[in-house]
Amino acid sequence: MVFTSDAKVILCHVFPTPESEMQLPADRPHPESSKSSDFHIEKLLLKYKENLSFNSELELVSGEPAVEIIRLANIYKADLVVIGSRGLVGMKRIVLGSVSTQVVEQANCSVLVVKPTS
């Protein structure tokens, strides 16, 4: 991948809000929303950012993951969104939904979905 001098990478993490956690199915494990977990994620992303050899920014937001990712992509006029996939199939995918699928369908730019390694 070639980056021009005006290229920028935005590292992003969306923390769930209490409202979005309430919408999770009862049998789905609820993500930890503790401050120590939030701090660990922020620290990890800052470390990634420091190791990049090109222009980058860090965005830590709260809300519905797909909605916030699409919103940030629009704000930054992104050419590409790179997003991970949990690798859900069948009923789990239907019941739990797919953030990556929603981003692919609704983003105004290209989306690269990275599958988990087996």
C-alpha positions in Angstrom: 0.0 0.0 0.0 1.4 3.4 -0.9 0.6 6.5 1.2 0.9 10.0 -0.2 2.0 12.8 2.0 -1.6 13.8 2.6 -2.8 10.2 3.5 -4.1 9.7 7.0 -5.1 6.6 8.9 -7.8 6.9 11.6 -7.6 4.2 14.4 -11.0 3.9 15.9 -12.8 2.1 18.7 -16.5 2.3 19.6 -17.4 1.8 23.2 -21.0 0.6 23.7 -23.4 3.0 25.5 -25.7 1.7 28.2 -28.5 2.1 25.7 -26.8 -0.1 23.0 -25.9 -2.7 25.7 -29.6 -2.9 26.6 -30.4 -3.8 23.0 -28.2 -6.9 23.1 -30.0 -10.3 23.2 -30.2 -11.7 26.7 -28.0 -14.7 25.8 -25.3 -12.6 24.3 -22.3 -11.9 26.6 -22.3 -8.2 27.3 -19.0 -6.4 26.7 -17.2 -5.1 29.7 -17.7 -1.4 29.9 -15.4 -0.8 32.9 -13.0 2.1 32.9 -10.0 -0.2 33.2 -11.0 -2.0 30.0 -11.6 1.3 28.2 -8.2 2.6 29.4 -6.5 -0.7 28.2 -8.0 -0.3 24.7 -7.0 3.4 24.5 -3.4 2.5 25.6 -3.2 -0.3 23.0 -4.4 2.0 20.2 -2.0 4.7 21.2 0.8 2.2 21.0 -0.3 1.2 17.5 -0.5 4.8 16.5 3.1 5.5 17.8 4.4 2.7 15.7 2.9 4.0 12.4 5.3 5.7 10.1 2.6 7.9 8.5 0.0 10.5 9.6 -2.7 9.0 11.9 -5.3 10.0 14.4 -7.1 8.2 17.2 -10.9 8.3 17.6 -12.5 6.8 20.7 -16.3 7.2 20.5 -19.4 5.8 22.2 -22.5 4.5 20.5 -23.7 1.9 18.0 -20.6 0.5 16.3 -21.7 0.5 12.7 -23.4 3.9 13.0 -20.3 5.5 14.5 -17.9 3.9 12.1 -19.9 5.2 9.1 -20.2 8.6 10.8 -16.5 8.9 11.2 -15.8 7.7 7.7 -18.1 10.4 6.4 -16.5 13.1 8.6 -13.0 12.2 7.4 -14.2 11.6 3.8 -12.5 8.1 4.0 -11.6 6.3 0.8 -11.5 3.0 2.7 -12.7 1.4 5.9 -10.9 -1.6 7.2 -13.0 -3.6 9.7 -12.7 -6.9 11.4 -15.3 -9.7 11.3 -16.2 -11.9 14.2 -16.7 -14.8 11.7 -20.3 -15.5 12.8 -22.3 -17.8 10.6 -25.9 -19.2 10.5 -28.2 -18.4 13.4 -25.6 -16.6 15.4 -25.1 -14.1 12.6 -28.9 -13.7 12.2 -29.5 -13.3 16.0 -26.4 -11.2 16.9 -26.2 -9.2 13.7 -23.0 -8.1 11.9 -21.4 -4.8 12.3 -19.2 -5.4 9.2 -22.2 -6.3 7.0 -24.0 -3.1 8.1 -20.9 -1.0 7.4 -20.4 -2.6 3.9 -24.0 -1.9 3.0 -24.2 1.6 4.3 -20.7 3.2 3.9 -20.1 5.7 1.2 -16.7 4.3 0.5 -15.0 0.9 -0.1 -14.9 -1.5 2.9 -12.3 -4.2 3.5 -13.5 -6.9 5.9 -10.7 -8.8 7.6 -11.7 -12.3 8.6 -10.5 -13.8 11.9 -7.7 -16.4 11.7 -8.7 -19.9 12.5 
